[in-house]
């Protein structure tokens, strides 16, 4: 069993990040710790008048191959790894002339920082640290006798004597550090090789503790992707940090608004999404951002209370004034005008996030935890390419509304039904049913919501289903509601029965061939 404390007599320091190095070096020197160092670290310590033993004197070999080999050696590995409480190990170390190293201070080549600048591949390769991870893992493995420091923020934890508890915590941080480092390297190789399966880096390093999770009794954190900027790493322009639920809803708003914007035209360039509990309760395209907001809000004014809003263009003063007496949690937009910011400043609890619009090209995998592991998939991105007419009644020649409806409907929870209407100034969702165990209930809910919103005549509306109709009874409800146009993926064994029912009802129907379940 390890002793509780060890006295640090000999340290190896090899760091890329030299912040805090002078203070650490002087503290160790004042404690009569013998310092071994290499390359630029040794030069920096000498510049602070801190004496060091060059690494070559320990390894017996010079640095070589342009610095690719410095610390990798039998002597250094042995000094870190031999077991101090093992009689045979101690005897062998003495016979081999290997003196123990009690402290390793090492941080790695800045692979992450370099990779973020999209360098040439060879430059990226040269920033893969080899010796550093080997030293760190060696010291961490032997934390019973060795302290390992991988971050300048840990320097205050190092004293002339370190407890086992401290060394154990430092070893944990070290293994997390190298795991994240190797994960990032794997990610870049996957990009280079076009790999479908992706390494997922979920390291607590850089993770931020949130106030609580989905409910107040649950702890939660937000982990940022080292190579993807987005909501997880965006600080509010105004307001307190986002909660767990806010982050999820903000992401849903960003994605749904971005998908709606892919259907934007020169006449209707503005897209707005209103999100409540991960689901659009309103979504619209219009001539202006304000008109799109008005249409989206009208989709379900009651549910819009306490919602998350996303815009695909700058939010101006008119929007801020329109929202004056309305309660929303978060607003996302590429930017906010100065006058809008001044108006919003009166609402201290309103969070504003400025980030580029979602373009449908976000490459991060979608991850959900399950008992014993995770399920991972690609995001459901891109618009449906095919709208194949399958009925005698012809679908409206202008299918822009239908395409907008599909992009909006795919963000509703399955089983999802959306009703969409065209207006003089754009398109919007006028009713929706979702999250039900059968599609019949969703159709009834969508129709009821449309009626509630003042749309008694649905003959000009388009009904969009996220998945196929399993039976003709769905058509019966649509017919009774006055619906004359339906978009669905098709693919049921009862497709022909459904088509026959639509023909009998005089309903135009198209198949897209692609399902959009969202659980």
NUVEX-678598 format. One line per field, with one value per residue (C-alpha): residue number from 1; residue in one letter; x, y, z. Coordinates in pm, whole numbers, padded with zeros to 5 digits. Layout:
REM NUVEX-678598
i = (NUM ...)
aa = (A ...)
east = (X ...)
north = (Y ...)
up = (Z ...)
END
This chain:
REM NUVEX-678598
i = (1 2 3 4 5 6 7 8 9 10 11 12 13 14 15 16 17 18 19 20 21 22 23 24 25 26 27 28 29 30 31 32 33 34 35 36 37 38 39 40 41 42 43 44 45 46 47 48 49 50 51 52 53 54 55 56 57 58 59 60 61 62 63 64 65 66 67 68 69 70 71 72 73 74 75 76 77 78 79 80 81 82 83 84 85 86 87 88 89 90 91 92 93 94 95 96 97 98 99 100 101 102 103 104 105 106 107 108 109 110 111 112 113 114 115 116 117 118 119 120 121 122 123 124 125 126 127 128 129 130 131 132 133 134 135 136 137 138 139 140 141 142 143 144 145 146 147 148 149 150 151 152 153 154 155 156 157 158 159 160 161 162 163 164 165 166 167 168 169 170 171 172 173 174 175 176 177 178 179 180 181 182 183 184 185 186 187 188 189 190 191 192 193 194 195 196 197 198 199 200 201 202 203 204 205 206 207 208 209 210 211 212 213 214 215 216 217 218 219 220 221 222 223 224 225 226 227 228 229 230 231 232 233 234 235 236 237 238 239 240 241 242 243 244 245 246 247 248 249 250 251 252 253 254 255 256 257 258 259 260 261 262 263 264 265 266 267 268 269 270 271 272 273 274 275 276 277 278 279 280 281 282 283 284 285 286 287 288 289 290 291 292 293 294 295 296 297 298 299 300 301 302 303 304 305 306 307 308 309 310 311 312 313 314 315 316 317 318 319 320 321 322 323 324 325 326 327 328 329 330 331 332 333 334 335 336 337 338 339 340 341 342 343 344 345 346 347 348 349 350 351 352 353 354 355 356 357 358 359 360 361 362 363 364 365 366 367 368 369 370 371 372 373 374 375 376 377 378 379 380 381 382 383 384 385 386 387 388 389 390 391 392 393 394 395 396 397 398 399 400 401 402 403 404 405 406 407 408 409 410 411 412 413 414 415 416 417 418 419 420 421 422 423 424 425 426 427 428 429 430 431 432 433 434 435 436 437 438 439 440 441 442 443 444 445 446 447 448 449 450 451 452 453 454 455 456 457 458 459 460 461 462 463 464 465 466 467 468 469 470 471 472 473 474 475 476 477 478 479 480 481 482 483 484 485 486 487 488 489 490 491 492 493 494 495 496 497 498 499 500 501 502 503 504 505 506 507 508 509 510 511 512 513 514 515 516 517 518 519)
aa = (X X X X X X X X X X X X X X X X X X X X X X X X X X X X X X X X X X X X X X X X X X X X X X X X X X X X X X X X X X X X X X X X X X X X X X X X X X X X X X X X X X X X X X X X X X X X X X X X X X X X X X X X X X X X X X X X X X X X X X X X X X X X X X X X X X X X X X X X X X X X X X X X X X X X X X X X X X X X X X X X X X X X X X X X X X X X X X X X X X X X X X X X X X X X X X X X X X X X X X X X X X X X X X X X X X X X X X X X X X X X X X X X X X X X X X X X X X X X X X X X X X X X X X X X X X X X X X X X X X X X X X X X X X X X X X X X X X X X X X X X X X X X X X X X X X X X X X X X X X X X X X X X X X X X X X X X X X X X X X X X X X X X X X X X X X X X X X X X X X X X X X X X X X X X X X X X X X X X X X X X X X X X X X X X X X X X X X X X X X X X X X X X X X X X X X X X X X X X X X X X X X X X X X X X X X X X X X X X X X X X X X X X X X X X X X X X X X X X X X X X X X X X X X X X X X X X X X X X X X X X X X X X X X X X X X X X X X X X X X X X X X X X X X X X X X X X X X X X X X X X X X X X X X X X X X X X X X X X X X X)
east = (00000 00128 00248 00037 00303 00619 00892 00975 01348 01372 01140 01118 00963 00878 00596 00459 00243 00493 00246 00324 00656 00874 00682 00675 01044 01141 00921 01080 01432 01372 01270 01602 01431 01663 01505 01556 01435 01446 01459 01261 01153 01517 01598 01306 01402 01763 01630 01464 01800 01669 01936 01836 01992 01965 01761 02054 02253 01982 01908 02269 02150 02100 01771 01732 01516 01421 01310 01084 01284 01383 01245 01169 01428 01483 01631 01342 01073 01248 01281 00906 00782 00986 00796 00951 00799 00915 01251 01342 01249 01459 01755 01731 01711 02030 02208 02103 02197 01839 01751 01380 01180 00918 00738 00653 00530 00425 00170 00145 00202 -00091 -00264 -00611 -00513 -00323 -00604 -00861 -00667 -00705 -00332 -00163 -00178 00196 00187 -00092 00113 00411 00189 00107 00298 00456 00696 00461 00171 00417 00568 00226 00082 00395 00381 00005 00033 00291 00105 00171 00516 00503 00305 00205 00094 -00059 -00208 -00063 -00383 -00259 00074 -00063 -00133 00240 00433 00762 00555 00244 -00022 -00149 -00492 -00339 -00137 -00446 -00649 -00362 -00336 -00709 -00670 -00370 -00553 -00847 -00602 -00436 -00770 -00907 -00583 -00584 -00955 -00895 -00619 -00848 -01120 -00887 -00772 -01137 -01203 -00898 -00994 -01365 -01458 -01830 -01798 -01674 -01474 -01672 -01472 -01667 -01401 -01476 -01181 -01353 -01701 -01910 -02134 -02490 -02722 -02918 -03052 -03394 -03528 -03378 -03274 -03058 -02695 -02588 -02297 -02242 -01950 -01807 -01681 -01313 -01353 -01712 -01838 -02206 -02459 -02260 -01969 -02160 -02185 -02503 -02481 -02725 -02862 -02751 -02602 -02836 -02980 -02987 -03339 -03252 -02956 -03167 -03445 -03199 -03041 -03383 -03470 -03141 -03180 -03549 -03511 -03213 -03405 -03698 -03456 -03343 -03688 -03652 -03703 -03622 -03981 -03978 -03623 -03702 -03734 -03843 -03893 -04073 -03970 -04128 -03998 -03780 -04071 -04178 -04509 -04470 -04252 -04279 -04122 -04210 -04092 -03943 -03823 -04108 -04372 -04220 -04227 -04591 -04688 -04483 -04619 -04976 -04922 -04977 -04980 -05048 -04756 -04529 -04525 -04179 -04052 -03719 -03706 -03462 -03420 -03210 -03117 -03050 -03306 -03393 -03573 -03916 -03892 -03772 -04067 -04317 -04190 -04211 -04497 -04427 -04224 -03960 -03660 -03397 -03360 -03106 -03002 -02690 -02684 -02883 -02902 -02785 -03139 -03271 -03009 -03105 -03472 -03400 -03176 -03494 -03558 -03274 -03357 -03386 -03091 -02966 -02738 -02558 -02439 -02448 -02761 -02773 -02693 -02775 -02409 -02325 -02119 -02137 -02308 -02636 -02588 -02834 -02744 -02912 -02855 -02507 -02401 -02499 -02685 -02529 -02657 -02610 -02839 -03147 -03027 -03114 -03441 -03639 -03550 -03854 -04220 -04387 -04757 -04946 -05310 -05544 -05592 -05290 -05085 -05066 -04814 -04633 -04499 -04290 -04539 -04520 -04141 -04142 -04392 -04166 -03866 -04076 -04259 -03939 -03872 -04203 -04203 -04332 -04598 -04602 -04863 -04827 -05074 -04927 -05079 -04965 -05025 -04967 -04641 -04516 -04580 -04649 -04752 -05116 -05167 -04975 -05020 -04723 -04582 -04878 -04865 -05080 -05111 -05490 -05468 -05201 -05418 -05713 -05493 -05351 -05698 -05824 -05527 -05583 -05949 -05845 -05612 -05903 -05851 -06194 -06147 -05848 -05899 -05591 -05375 -05116 -05100 -04750 -04683 -04337 -04399 -04631 -05003 -05044 -05416 -05673 -05846 -05598 -05739 -06094 -06011 -05835 -06137 -06380 -06164 -06170 -05800 -05720 -05340 -05118 -04742 -04613 -04312 -04501 -04361 -04651 -04774 -05112 -04989 -05224 -05521 -05427 -05386 -05725 -05886 -05724 -05851 -06203 -06184 -06044 -05731 -05397 -05112 -04738 -04480 -04133 -03972 -03801 -03923 -03847 -03905 -03789 -03815)
north = (00000 00353 00575 00884 01142 01156 01414 01555 01545 01520 01661 01644 01949 01949 02183 02350 02592 02787 02998 02983 02813 03075 03063 02682 02655 02898 02720 02383 02528 02692 02350 02206 01996 01883 01984 01796 01966 01959 02192 02512 02443 02420 02742 02921 02800 02906 03247 03270 03180 02841 02571 02260 01929 01885 01579 01451 01394 01159 00978 00964 01064 01399 01529 01413 01411 01775 01735 01436 01238 01409 01239 00891 00674 00368 00581 00830 00565 00359 00659 00718 00360 00152 00063 00222 -00036 -00335 -00467 -00617 -00296 -00084 -00322 -00317 00062 00085 -00164 00028 00364 00492 00759 00812 01102 01206 01475 01508 01842 01796 01945 01849 02000 02236 01999 02139 02502 02422 02201 02480 02691 02427 02390 02185 01816 01787 02073 01894 01573 01753 01874 01521 01476 01132 01160 01371 01122 00841 01030 01132 00782 00640 00884 00848 00467 00494 00766 00562 00719 00994 01317 01416 01768 01833 02181 02511 02546 02251 02409 02530 02167 02087 02129 01978 01687 01554 01329 01015 01175 01463 01229 01018 01321 01439 01092 01096 01437 01305 01006 01230 01468 01204 01041 01371 01442 01105 01145 01476 01324 01037 01285 01464 01136 01037 01359 01302 00940 01007 00764 00718 00614 00898 00915 01105 01309 01353 01459 01655 01874 02196 02075 02335 02258 02384 02500 02175 01935 01875 01902 02077 01752 01645 01751 01841 01967 02096 01943 02140 01987 02084 02142 02264 02605 02634 02683 02481 02727 03051 03297 03508 03864 03943 03756 03477 03147 02900 02609 02246 02285 02620 02463 02180 02415 02665 02390 02276 02636 02685 02367 02406 02771 02681 02402 02636 02889 02635 02687 03066 03249 03597 03693 03524 03530 03556 03244 03224 02926 02931 02634 02490 02167 02083 02117 02399 02545 02796 02824 03054 03210 03568 03887 04031 03896 04073 03927 03580 03625 03731 03429 03184 03322 03290 02915 02865 03190 03014 02772 03056 03183 03108 02988 03003 03206 03176 03415 03362 03733 04030 04114 04484 04734 04659 04297 04399 04634 04372 04133 04403 04253 03890 03648 03445 03270 03295 03462 03337 03536 03601 03953 04215 04584 04835 04967 04613 04548 04868 04764 04408 04535 04617 04241 04133 03763 03740 03556 03665 03439 03563 03284 03209 03049 02670 02565 02196 02097 02048 01730 01637 01305 01292 01104 00958 00750 00418 00155 00019 00256 00513 00520 00749 00869 01136 01439 01429 01701 01809 01856 01579 01560 01373 01474 01198 01239 00915 01026 01130 01475 01685 01844 02227 02335 02552 02299 02550 02538 02158 02161 02415 02193 01888 02079 02208 01882 01684 01882 01774 01470 01148 01058 01403 01578 01942 02166 02446 02744 03009 03378 03696 03744 03386 03037 02913 02615 02664 02345 02041 01713 01519 01281 01047 00667 00672 00906 00939 01133 01359 01440 01526 01748 01929 02000 02118 02352 02496 02560 02717 02948 03061 02833 02678 02613 02382 02324 02531 02385 02112 01822 01682 01352 01257 00889 00679 00629 00265 00256 00453 00578 00867 00975 00956 01214 01439 01422 01504 01804 01944 01882 01849 01801 01554 01496 01170 00941 00631 00286 00110 -00229 -00055 00224 00127 00121 00468 00594 00451 00624 00955 00916 00846 01156 01378 01444 01512 01320 01298 01051 01178 00841 00962 00932 01192 01027 01234 01052)
up = (00000 -00075 00203 00263 00180 -00026 -00021 -00362 -00418 -00796 -01064 -01442 -01608 -01980 -02082 -02394 -02195 -01986 -01791 -01420 -01489 -01318 -00989 -00988 -01070 -00795 -00541 -00623 -00625 -00285 -00153 -00279 -00544 -00823 -01155 -01482 -01796 -02173 -02473 -02450 -02092 -01977 -02161 -01996 -01647 -01701 -01800 -01459 -01293 -01193 -01230 -01424 -01523 -01901 -01996 -02203 -01883 -01762 -02087 -02205 -02553 -02725 -02857 -03216 -03528 -03498 -03138 -03206 -02950 -02624 -02316 -02450 -02282 -02065 -01790 -01762 -01792 -01525 -01292 -01313 -01312 -01068 -00752 -00445 -00211 -00417 -00300 -00637 -00826 -00590 -00625 -01006 -01012 -00805 -01030 -01341 -01193 -01215 -00959 -00883 -01025 -00770 -00967 -01335 -01467 -01827 -02063 -02424 -02766 -02839 -03081 -03007 -03061 -03381 -03517 -03473 -03724 -03999 -04064 -04333 -04249 -04187 -03936 -03753 -03748 -03597 -03312 -03200 -02875 -02825 -02534 -02322 -02307 -02236 -01943 -01810 -01826 -01662 -01372 -01333 -01327 -01049 -00855 -00540 -00551 -00817 -00849 -01203 -01299 -01641 -01603 -01471 -01268 -01059 -00962 -00628 -00535 -00535 -00213 -00096 00033 -00141 00007 -00161 -00195 -00393 -00613 -00681 -00791 -01011 -01168 -01247 -01414 -01606 -01752 -01847 -02011 -02229 -02313 -02442 -02628 -02805 -02878 -03055 -03266 -03362 -03462 -03702 -03857 -03899 -04086 -04304 -04381 -04426 -04149 -04085 -03721 -03506 -03184 -02923 -02673 -02350 -02105 -01787 -01885 -01988 -01885 -01705 -01411 -01459 -01181 -01208 -01467 -01612 -01257 -00953 -00781 -01079 -01129 -01482 -01688 -02038 -02230 -02520 -02842 -02886 -03261 -03296 -03193 -03111 -02837 -02580 -02596 -02665 -02378 -02362 -02491 -02212 -01914 -01685 -01812 -01978 -01781 -01891 -02033 -02191 -02373 -02515 -02624 -02771 -02979 -03102 -03193 -03378 -03581 -03665 -03765 -03981 -04154 -04218 -04365 -04626 -04781 -04782 -05111 -05234 -05150 -04807 -04667 -04295 -04076 -03713 -03484 -03148 -02929 -02616 -02461 -02763 -03007 -03240 -03125 -03408 -03717 -04017 -04327 -04419 -04586 -04267 -03936 -03755 -03987 -03947 -03569 -03575 -03787 -03580 -03252 -03383 -03431 -03057 -02856 -02527 -02559 -02673 -02312 -02172 -02509 -02692 -03014 -03303 -03598 -03911 -03941 -03714 -03448 -03457 -03236 -03387 -03277 -02932 -02894 -03021 -02755 -02488 -02283 -02373 -02162 -02344 -02194 -02469 -02809 -03065 -03372 -03578 -03430 -03240 -03328 -03067 -03023 -02978 -02711 -02532 -02531 -02423 -02140 -01946 -01920 -01694 -01703 -02082 -02235 -02578 -02783 -03093 -03324 -03697 -03839 -03865 -04221 -04201 -04232 -03862 -03852 -03484 -03409 -03218 -02891 -02642 -02341 -02276 -02008 -02068 -02341 -02600 -02928 -03186 -03522 -03782 -03768 -03993 -04225 -04576 -04762 -04928 -05296 -05428 -05418 -05619 -05698 -05625 -05662 -05942 -05790 -05871 -05599 -05618 -05880 -05622 -05378 -05176 -04891 -04883 -04876 -04594 -04412 -04436 -04300 -04010 -03939 -03900 -03578 -03420 -03191 -03347 -03431 -03591 -03803 -03909 -04090 -04297 -04475 -04721 -04654 -04851 -04664 -04621 -04483 -04132 -03925 -03822 -03623 -03504 -03322 -03190 -02934 -02949 -02965 -03279 -03575 -03559 -03234 -03384 -03688 -03462 -03244 -03547 -03683 -03342 -03302 -03652 -03569 -03239 -03433 -03652 -03953 -03997 -04370 -04425 -04796 -04881 -04606 -04653 -04408 -04354 -04178 -04050 -04134 -04348 -04290 -04184 -04263 -04468 -04150 -04147 -04484 -04344 -04075 -04326 -04558 -04278 -04186 -04540 -04607 -04978 -04987 -04800 -04791 -04643 -04697 -04805 -04742 -04572 -04682 -04700 -04929 -05211 -04977 -04854 -05213 -05307 -05010 -05108 -05466 -05339 -05120 -05397 -05193 -05365 -05208 -05268 -05136 -05043 -04979 -04662 -04304 -04034 -03696 -03397 -03065)
END
